[in-house]
């Protein structure tokens, strides 16, 4: 049975988190949106975009490579999240909520990366 991208739990969780980040950044003033906000949203959106691009690749090694890019974007997003907290753009509670979700996604993304090669090897 063929699994659709939208059925991947990691992809679903990333989309939800990215939308939450987008909605928070929309409430910031122009300067904050134009500096931290744009880069925060771009790095967050890059997480699911790279998972999607990798999923669309024919070779599992390419899929894994794009997941590595996604993991890099996840770490970048954590950096922007910390800057947002330190500059009082988000509350400490929001920071903890987002950081906890990013930690859980990081674990799931690593498991997904590991599964990509295993799945392909078992089909051969």
N, C-alpha and C positions, 0 to 999 in steps of 0.2 A: 504494500500500500504506500502511496506517495504522500509524504507529509508536506504540507504547505508551510511557508515561512511564518505565516501568522499563527500557526499552531505551536511554534517553538516557545516554550515558557520564557527562556532568556530574552527573546525578542519582545514578547508581550510586556515583561517587567521593565525593559528598557524604554519602551514607548510610553508607558505610564509615568515613569520617573522623568523622562525628558519633557513631557507635557506639564508636569508639576513645576519643573525648573522654569520653563517658558512663562507660565502664569505668574510666578513670583517676580521674575525679571520685568515683566510688563508693568508692574506697579512701582518700579524704581523711577527716580527722576532721570532726566535726560543724560546728565553726565555719567551717572552710575550705569545706565543702560548702554551708553555709547562706549564705555571703557571696559569694565568688568563684565557687564551683562552680555554683550555680543559674543565675547570669547567663551563665557560660561555656557551659553546656549549652543554655540557651535561645537564645543567639545562634547557636550552632552548629546546633541543630535548625531554626532559622528559615531557614537557607540552603536546605536541600532543600524545606522547606515552601513557601517563596515560589516556587521553581522549579516545584513541583507545582501551586500555585494558578495561576500564570501559564500553565502548559501547558494547564490546563483552561479557560482563557478563550477566547472565540470570536474576538476581535479581536487581531491581532498586536501592536497598540500596548499593549494591556493586558498581554499576555504579556511584552513587553519591560519594562514598568513593574515588574512583579513580579520580574523578573530584576534590575532595578536595586535593588530592596529586598533581594534575595538578596546582591547585591554589598556593600551596606551592612552586612548582617549578617556577611558574611565579614570585613570590616574591623573590626567590633566584636569578632569572635571572635579576630582577631589581637591586639587590645588585651588581652583577657582572658588569652590565651596568654602574653603578655609579663608580665602581672602574676603569673601562676602561676609563671613562671620566676623572676622577681625575688623572690618570697616563698618560694622553695625548695619549692614544691609539686610541681614537675616538674624533672627533671634537664635539664642543658644539652643532652644528646643528644636527649631527647624534644622539647624546644623546637625544636631544629633540624629534626627529622623532621616535626613538625607544621607548622612554619612553611614548610618546603620544599613540603609537600603543599598548603598553602593558597595558596602562590605559583602552583603548577601549576594548581590549580583556578581561581584568579583569571584566568589566561590563557585557560583553556578556557571559563570563563563569559563573558568578553568576546567570544570567538569565537562562542559560542552566541547571545549578544545580537545580534551583527552579522548572524548567519545568519537570524534570525527575520524581519526585514524583507526580506532578499534572497530568501528562499524564497517568501514571499508575493508579492513583486513578479514573480517569474519564473512564477508560476502564473496571473497575470492576462493 
